[in-house]
């Protein structure tokens, strides 16, 4: 996971340890963390697929046009 998601997990763990979350809130946050991880994984896969579909071309169109001039 990313640094941001690790930070969020730490903050949730601190709230749990302090007893500031109800059981329902804990369950909801756990569910959201799982969804967040799945979306991050899906985002990475989509980025790879888009890059592959572009023929591995990662340079911007402006840069490419400037180089071809």
C-alpha positions, 0 to 999 in steps of 0.5 A, a space after each residue: 500500500 501507499 504511504 498515505 494508506 499506511 498513515 490512515 491505518 495508523 490513525 485508525 489503529 490509534 483511535 481504536 486503541 484509545 477506545 474512541 470508535 464504536 463497534 459499528 464505526 470500527 467495522 465500517 472503517 475496516 470495510 473501507 480500508 479493504 475497499 481502498 486497498 482494492 481500488 489502489 490495486 485496480 488503479 495500478 492494473 489500469 495504469 499498466 494496461 493503459 501504458 501497454 495499450 499506448 505501446 509503452 509510450 510514456 512521453 507526453 504528446 507535446 514532448 513527442 511533437 516537439 521532438 519530431 519537429 
